[in-house]
Amino acid sequence: MRKVILYIGLLLLMLCMTQCNDKLKDDVLTVYDKQPIGLFLETQEEFSEWVKLLKYTGYYNALNVKDQYTCFVPVNDAVANWLKEKQYASVEEIPMDIARYLVKYSMICSAENYYSSSFGNGKLLDSTASGDYLITKFRTGGINAIYVNDVARIISKDVEVTNGVIHVIDHVLDPILRTVKDVVDNEQNYTIFREALKLTGMDSRLDQLYVDERKSYYTLLVVSNEIFAADGIDDVQGLIARLGAGTGDYTRQDNPLWKYVAYHLVASNAALSDLADFPENTTTKNVVTLAPNELFSVSDIKGELFLNRDSEGKQFVRFREGHTDIQARNGFLHEVDQLMPVYSPEPATVLFEFSDYAEIRALPIYRVWGSASQIDRYFFTP
């Protein structure tokens, strides 16, 4: 009897095996549904031109490794428009140094990915692979109208891949190569301040990208001709007279013109969002300028930013709306709505960060995740 039951069981098992069809037997199965950045882009026809650029520059394989990247990837039409503007017939005609810079400018390698929920009106904390910084801004339309560097709109956000996140954009992010000096030189509404920079010798400083092989950044609070005119100043000689700078050596630090220009300069890469970033539980801070021992204050009063506002609110300077976050490769420019003379602000809470010095900020490991182990190489190697 037991043998009969065994034979019946084997027969049923064979019958089941012949009736079952494996629908996936001819498919190649992967462990994960998601792909790394390079492989994912290659499967999407709308990114074929950018994939060509990645392969041309040799960065395609780098985007398939375990490092985490946030990539701003333009669609084919955007790449075609950029090529036409630059007068290149194809991706392969772009000089290699320019092509590589273009790719690196569009991606951030960091411990944490940048999702759209982390975007605000200001500079992203981490630099791109090229060492530059991107800014994001919201225009009318909110989350559906996020722009990068005031040029590229994010048309598809938060595309997740195994090694990061992709934001699809409608324009190529053209690297900003102009310096702070270039911006001032090419803006006809800054001619008075431009002449003041030249007379004090500060203009050459604003053209520097590196000092002793370290990156150099400046933030300029610039006064336009329009604002000078409203204060009765029509040229740089009028500014010199107003400041009582005389006819001496304007490059001397004790000269009022030099001090005035230096007072409008900060040795940092400060977007408006950085200037509006306050120590915890405070809404006022003082900012160190290039004028020795001189500070200006920034205050947040009911969501509006003020410079050098006194306790009674009778004296203050504002940023000019629509004229801030003017980007340069080595810093930012922000227009102010008054002459903004040297002023001694009231004491304010100061949060000291012992790494917040120009020499340390210039290091490639500054605020880079996992860089603590590299500190010895820069400061303690004989």
Backbone torsions as a table, in degrees:
resi	resn	phi	psi	omega
1	MET	NA	-40.6	-179.4
2	ARG	-63.4	-37.9	179.5
3	LYS	-65.5	-37.6	178.8
4	VAL	-63.5	-44.2	179.2
5	ILE	-63.1	-40.8	179.2
6	LEU	-62.8	-44.1	179.4
7	TYR	-63.3	-41.0	179.1
8	ILE	-62.8	-40.4	179.2
9	GLY	-63.2	-44.7	178.6
10	LEU	-63.3	-37.6	179.0
11	LEU	-64.4	-43.4	178.4
12	LEU	-63.9	-39.8	179.7
13	LEU	-63.1	-44.2	179.1
14	MET	-64.9	-36.2	179.0
15	LEU	-64.7	-42.3	179.0
16	CYS	-64.4	-39.7	-178.3
17	MET	-66.4	-34.1	179.5
18	THR	-76.2	-22.5	-177.0
19	GLN	-89.6	-19.8	-176.5
20	CYS	-87.6	124.9	176.7
21	ASN	-108.6	124.9	178.2
22	ASP	-82.5	105.9	-177.1
23	LYS	-68.5	-18.2	-176.6
24	LEU	-106.1	9.2	-172.1
25	LYS	-64.0	-26.7	-179.0
26	ASP	-98.4	2.4	-178.5
27	ASP	-91.2	148.8	172.3
28	VAL	-90.3	118.4	-175.6
29	LEU	-97.9	140.9	176.4
30	THR	-113.4	157.4	-178.0
31	VAL	-70.0	-36.3	-177.6
32	TYR	-117.7	149.6	175.4
33	ASP	-76.1	-32.8	-176.4
34	LYS	-84.7	159.8	179.4
35	GLN	-123.2	161.2	173.2
36	PRO	-70.1	168.7	-170.3
37	ILE	-54.9	-52.5	-176.4
38	GLY	-59.4	-48.4	-178.8
39	LEU	-64.5	-39.8	178.9
40	PHE	-62.2	-47.2	-178.7
41	LEU	-60.6	-36.4	-177.9
42	GLU	-68.2	-22.8	178.9
43	THR	-83.2	-8.3	-177.3
44	GLN	-110.1	115.5	-175.4
45	GLU	-59.8	-32.2	-176.2
46	GLU	-66.4	-11.5	179.5
47	PHE	-112.6	14.6	-173.6
48	SER	-60.2	-35.9	179.7
49	GLU	-69.4	-37.9	178.6
50	TRP	-69.3	-36.3	176.1
51	VAL	-62.3	-40.4	175.8
52	LYS	-58.0	-42.4	-179.9
53	LEU	-66.0	-40.8	178.5
54	LEU	-61.6	-42.5	-179.6
55	LYS	-72.4	-36.4	179.2
56	TYR	-63.4	-38.9	-177.7
57	THR	-86.2	-11.2	-179.0
58	GLY	85.3	11.1	-178.3
59	TYR	-96.0	-2.3	-177.6
60	TYR	-59.8	-49.5	-177.9
61	ASN	-66.2	-32.2	179.9
62	ALA	-62.0	-29.7	-178.9
63	LEU	-86.0	8.6	175.8
64	ASN	-113.6	11.8	179.8
65	VAL	-98.0	-176.7	-170.4
66	LYS	-78.3	-15.7	179.5
67	ASP	-57.3	152.0	-179.1
68	GLN	-94.9	130.5	-177.9
69	TYR	-129.1	146.1	165.0
70	THR	-111.4	116.9	-174.5
71	CYS	-116.1	136.2	174.1
72	PHE	-105.6	103.8	-169.2
73	VAL	-109.4	122.9	178.9
74	PRO	-82.7	148.6	175.6
75	VAL	-75.1	168.8	-175.6
76	ASN	-56.6	-41.4	-179.4
77	ASP	-61.1	-38.2	179.6
78	ALA	-65.6	-41.8	178.2
79	VAL	-65.4	-41.5	179.2
80	ALA	-61.5	-41.8	179.4
81	ASN	-65.8	-38.9	179.3
82	TRP	-66.2	-44.0	178.9
83	LEU	-60.5	-41.4	179.6
84	LYS	-65.0	-42.9	179.9
85	GLU	-62.6	-38.8	-178.4
86	LYS	-88.2	-3.4	178.3
87	GLN	65.4	43.2	171.6
88	TYR	-107.6	135.8	-178.5
89	ALA	-75.9	-26.9	-178.9
90	SER	-157.1	170.6	178.1
91	VAL	-58.7	-38.6	-176.4
92	GLU	-68.3	-12.7	178.1
93	GLU	-86.9	-11.2	179.8
94	ILE	-69.3	129.6	175.8
95	PRO	-54.7	140.0	-171.4
96	MET	-57.6	-40.7	-178.6
97	ASP	-64.6	-37.7	178.0
98	ILE	-69.8	-42.3	-179.1
99	ALA	-61.8	-44.2	-179.2
100	ARG	-67.3	-39.4	178.2
101	TYR	-63.8	-39.1	-179.8
102	LEU	-60.6	-45.0	-179.9
103	VAL	-66.5	-48.3	-177.4
104	LYS	-64.4	-30.3	-179.9
105	TYR	-67.5	-20.8	-173.9
106	SER	-100.8	9.1	-179.9
107	MET	-140.9	146.3	-179.7
108	ILE	-119.8	127.1	175.7
109	CYS	-104.8	112.6	-175.9
110	SER	-150.4	165.3	-178.5
111	ALA	-65.9	-34.8	-179.6
112	GLU	-113.9	135.4	177.8
113	ASN	-75.9	150.8	177.8
114	TYR	-95.7	100.1	173.5
115	TYR	-87.4	161.6	-176.6
116	SER	-60.4	-26.0	179.3
117	SER	-66.0	-19.2	179.7
118	SER	-93.8	-4.6	-179.9
119	PHE	-76.9	146.3	173.3
120	GLY	-141.6	-167.6	175.4
121	ASN	-89.4	86.5	-179.6
122	GLY	166.2	-168.6	-174.0
123	LYS	-80.8	139.2	173.0
124	LEU	-72.3	143.8	-172.5
125	LEU	-65.0	-43.8	-177.5
126	ASP	-89.2	147.9	178.5
127	SER	-81.6	162.9	174.3
128	THR	-75.1	174.4	179.1
129	ALA	-63.3	-19.0	178.0
130	SER	-86.8	-4.5	-179.6
131	GLY	88.8	9.0	179.3
132	ASP	-101.3	172.9	-179.7
133	TYR	-121.1	141.1	177.7
134	LEU	-104.3	151.6	173.9
135	ILE	-119.6	146.6	175.3
136	THR	-118.2	146.7	179.3
137	LYS	-141.8	145.4	175.7
138	PHE	-99.2	128.6	174.3
139	ARG	-108.9	-174.7	179.8
140	THR	-56.3	123.7	-175.5
141	GLY	121.7	-8.0	174.3
142	GLY	60.9	-125.8	-174.3
143	ILE	-63.3	-19.0	178.4
144	ASN	-94.8	6.0	179.6
145	ALA	-136.8	57.0	177.1
146	ILE	-94.7	126.6	-179.1
147	TYR	-114.7	142.7	176.7
148	VAL	-106.6	126.9	-177.8
149	ASN	54.9	29.4	177.2
150	ASP	63.9	10.7	-173.5
151	VAL	-122.5	-52.7	-171.4
152	ALA	-98.5	124.4	176.8
153	ARG	-89.9	136.8	176.4
154	ILE	-78.6	113.8	-176.2
155	ILE	-99.3	-14.5	173.0
156	SER	-150.2	119.8	-171.8
157	LYS	-112.0	157.5	170.3
158	ASP	58.0	45.2	175.1
159	VAL	-81.1	110.9	-174.1
160	GLU	-85.1	136.2	174.3
161	VAL	-131.3	173.6	-173.5
162	THR	-66.0	-26.9	-177.0
163	ASN	-121.5	35.4	175.0
164	GLY	149.7	-153.6	-178.4
165	VAL	-141.8	144.9	-178.3
166	ILE	-116.8	136.7	170.2
167	HIS	-116.7	123.0	-177.7
168	VAL	-86.5	131.7	-175.9
169	ILE	-124.4	158.3	-175.0
170	ASP	-97.7	1.9	174.1
171	HIS	-141.0	148.0	172.8
172	VAL	-68.4	137.4	175.2
173	LEU	-78.2	98.7	-179.4
174	ASP	-77.9	120.5	-178.1
175	PRO	-54.9	136.4	177.6
176	ILE	-83.2	114.4	-175.3
177	LEU	-105.6	-14.7	-177.8
178	ARG	-70.6	148.8	175.9
179	THR	-94.5	172.6	176.2
180	VAL	-58.8	-40.3	177.9
181	LYS	-61.1	-42.8	179.4
182	ASP	-58.4	-41.5	-179.9
183	VAL	-61.8	-47.3	-179.7
184	VAL	-63.5	-43.2	-177.4
185	ASP	-64.7	-31.2	-174.5
186	ASN	-98.2	2.2	178.2
187	GLU	-106.1	112.3	-176.1
188	GLN	-67.6	-14.7	178.8
189	ASN	-87.3	3.3	179.7
190	TYR	-115.2	18.6	-171.6
191	THR	-62.3	-36.0	-179.7
192	ILE	-67.8	-47.1	179.5
193	PHE	-66.6	-33.4	177.6
194	ARG	-60.1	-45.6	179.0
195	GLU	-65.3	-35.7	177.5
196	ALA	-65.1	-39.6	177.2
197	LEU	-62.5	-42.3	-179.8
198	LYS	-65.7	-45.9	-177.5
199	LEU	-62.9	-32.9	-178.4
200	THR	-89.2	-7.6	-178.6
201	GLY	79.6	6.9	-178.9
202	MET	-76.8	-19.6	-174.7
203	ASP	-62.6	-38.5	-179.7
204	SER	-66.8	-33.0	178.3
205	ARG	-64.1	-37.6	-177.8
206	LEU	-76.6	-2.0	177.3
207	ASP	-100.5	-2.8	-176.3
208	GLN	-83.4	138.4	172.6
209	LEU	-102.4	-29.6	-178.8
210	TYR	-137.6	145.0	171.5
211	VAL	-128.8	120.2	-176.3
212	ASP	53.1	44.7	177.2
213	GLU	66.1	16.9	177.5
214	ARG	-118.6	144.9	-177.3
215	LYS	-62.5	142.9	-178.5
216	SER	-119.9	128.8	-178.7
217	TYR	-126.9	145.2	175.8
218	TYR	-140.9	143.8	172.4
219	THR	-116.7	125.7	-175.9
220	LEU	-112.7	124.9	171.4
221	LEU	-93.8	96.5	-169.6
222	VAL	-94.2	144.4	176.6
223	VAL	-106.4	125.5	-177.6
224	SER	-82.7	162.9	176.5
225	ASN	-56.5	-37.4	-179.3
226	GLU	-59.7	-42.6	179.9
227	ILE	-71.8	-40.4	176.1
228	PHE	-59.5	-44.5	-178.3
229	ALA	-61.1	-38.4	179.1
230	ALA	-64.7	-19.8	178.4
231	ASP	-101.9	12.9	176.8
232	GLY	80.5	18.8	-179.3
233	ILE	-112.2	119.1	-175.2
234	ASP	-106.7	-14.4	178.5
235	ASP	-156.9	178.2	-175.4
236	VAL	-66.5	-29.2	177.3
237	GLN	-65.6	-34.9	175.8
238	GLY	-65.8	-37.4	177.4
239	LEU	-66.6	-41.7	178.9
240	ILE	-60.8	-42.7	179.5
241	ALA	-65.2	-42.6	-179.2
242	ARG	-62.0	-37.3	-177.9
243	LEU	-83.9	-11.7	-177.3
244	GLY	69.6	36.9	-175.2
245	ALA	-83.9	-9.3	175.6
246	GLY	66.1	-152.3	-177.3
247	THR	-120.9	20.8	-175.9
248	GLY	-81.3	-155.5	-178.9
249	ASP	-83.2	109.2	-176.3
250	TYR	-76.1	-6.6	178.6
251	THR	-88.9	-4.7	178.6
252	ARG	-77.5	138.5	-177.0
253	GLN	-67.2	-19.5	178.8
254	ASP	-90.4	1.7	176.9
255	ASN	-80.6	134.0	-177.6
256	PRO	-58.3	-33.0	179.4
257	LEU	-68.9	-43.7	178.6
258	TRP	-61.2	-43.8	-177.9
259	LYS	-64.6	-38.2	179.4
260	TYR	-65.0	-46.3	-179.8
261	VAL	-64.9	-45.2	-179.6
262	ALA	-62.8	-31.2	179.9
263	TYR	-66.3	-22.7	180.0
264	HIS	-92.3	7.4	-177.9
265	LEU	-120.1	137.7	176.5
266	VAL	-124.5	135.5	-178.3
267	ALA	-85.0	64.7	177.5
268	SER	-159.1	167.2	-179.3
269	ASN	-98.7	72.0	-168.4
270	ALA	-101.2	108.0	169.0
271	ALA	-73.8	170.3	179.9
272	LEU	-60.2	-36.2	179.3
273	SER	-64.1	-30.7	176.6
274	ASP	-71.1	-41.1	178.6
275	LEU	-66.8	-25.8	-179.1
276	ALA	-93.8	9.3	179.6
277	ASP	-94.9	113.4	-171.9
278	PHE	-109.3	154.1	172.6
279	PRO	-58.0	154.5	-175.6
280	GLU	-56.1	136.0	177.0
281	ASN	66.7	20.7	175.8
282	THR	-130.3	158.3	177.0
283	THR	-128.3	13.4	178.2
284	THR	-140.6	139.8	174.8
285	LYS	-146.3	159.0	175.5
286	ASN	-107.1	141.0	-175.3
287	VAL	-115.7	133.0	179.9
288	VAL	-76.7	131.8	178.9
289	THR	-106.1	176.9	176.6
290	LEU	-76.9	-13.4	174.5
291	ALA	-76.2	120.4	-175.6
292	PRO	-53.2	129.2	175.8
293	ASN	64.9	19.1	179.7
294	GLU	-116.6	137.1	-178.4
295	LEU	-126.7	158.1	163.9
296	PHE	-124.7	153.0	-178.2
297	SER	-101.9	149.9	172.3
298	VAL	-123.2	129.3	-178.3
299	SER	-129.6	143.1	174.9
300	ASP	-107.3	109.2	179.5
301	ILE	-114.0	105.0	179.9
302	LYS	53.4	43.1	175.3
303	GLY	85.5	0.4	177.7
304	GLU	-112.6	136.6	-177.6
305	LEU	-89.0	136.8	177.0
306	PHE	-129.0	147.5	174.4
307	LEU	-110.4	137.0	175.8
308	ASN	50.7	44.6	178.0
309	ARG	-83.7	128.3	178.7
310	ASP	-80.0	171.5	-173.2
311	SER	-65.0	-25.6	-179.4
312	GLU	-90.8	-7.2	179.5
313	GLY	73.1	20.5	-179.2
314	LYS	-91.5	-25.1	-178.9
315	GLN	-124.4	128.5	178.8
316	PHE	-168.8	163.9	176.0
317	VAL	-125.9	145.5	177.6
318	ARG	-118.4	159.5	167.5
319	PHE	-78.7	145.0	179.1
320	ARG	-80.5	119.9	-178.3
321	GLU	-60.3	133.3	-179.1
322	GLY	83.0	0.6	-179.0
323	HIS	-128.9	34.9	177.3
324	THR	-119.4	171.8	179.5
325	ASP	54.8	40.7	173.7
326	ILE	-80.1	110.5	-169.3
327	GLN	-84.4	141.9	169.9
328	ALA	-134.0	167.0	-179.2
329	ARG	-67.5	-28.2	-177.4
330	ASN	-116.1	29.4	175.8
331	GLY	151.6	-160.9	-178.7
332	PHE	-134.6	155.9	170.8
333	LEU	-122.4	141.7	175.2
334	HIS	-135.2	128.0	177.4
335	GLU	-81.1	142.4	174.9
336	VAL	-112.9	159.1	-170.4
337	ASP	-98.3	10.0	176.6
338	GLN	-144.9	174.1	-179.3
339	LEU	-59.0	-34.5	-179.5
340	MET	53.0	68.8	176.5
341	PRO	-72.4	169.3	177.7
342	VAL	-60.1	133.4	-172.7
343	TYR	-143.7	143.0	177.9
344	SER	-98.8	103.5	-177.4
345	PRO	-72.6	161.8	177.5
346	GLU	-69.6	154.5	179.4
347	PRO	-56.7	143.1	179.5
348	ALA	-140.0	158.1	177.4
349	THR	-63.5	132.7	179.4
350	VAL	-122.2	127.7	176.1
351	LEU	-101.2	112.4	-176.5
352	PHE	-84.9	133.6	172.1
353	GLU	-120.4	117.4	-171.2
354	PHE	-72.0	-9.2	174.5
355	SER	-96.4	1.0	-174.3
356	ASP	-89.1	68.0	175.4
357	TYR	-128.9	149.4	-175.5
358	ALA	-54.9	-39.6	-177.2
359	GLU	-65.2	-37.9	-178.6
360	ILE	-80.0	-39.3	178.0
361	ARG	-59.9	-27.3	-177.2
362	ALA	-76.8	-15.4	-178.5
363	LEU	-69.2	144.2	-179.3
364	PRO	-65.5	-17.1	-179.3
365	ILE	-95.2	2.2	-176.6
366	TYR	-62.7	122.8	178.9
367	ARG	55.9	31.9	174.2
368	VAL	-101.4	127.3	-177.3
369	TRP	-57.3	135.2	176.6
370	GLY	80.6	14.0	-174.3
371	SER	-93.1	-3.3	-175.5
372	ALA	-58.0	-35.7	-178.3
373	SER	-68.8	-12.7	-178.2
374	GLN	-94.7	-5.6	-175.4
375	ILE	-58.9	-42.6	-178.0
376	ASP	-56.2	-36.0	-176.7
377	ARG	-62.9	-29.6	-176.8
378	TYR	-92.2	-30.2	-170.7
379	PHE	-117.5	-21.0	-172.4
380	PHE	-123.0	5.9	177.2
381	THR	-81.3	126.7	-178.1
382	PRO	-63.0	NA	NA
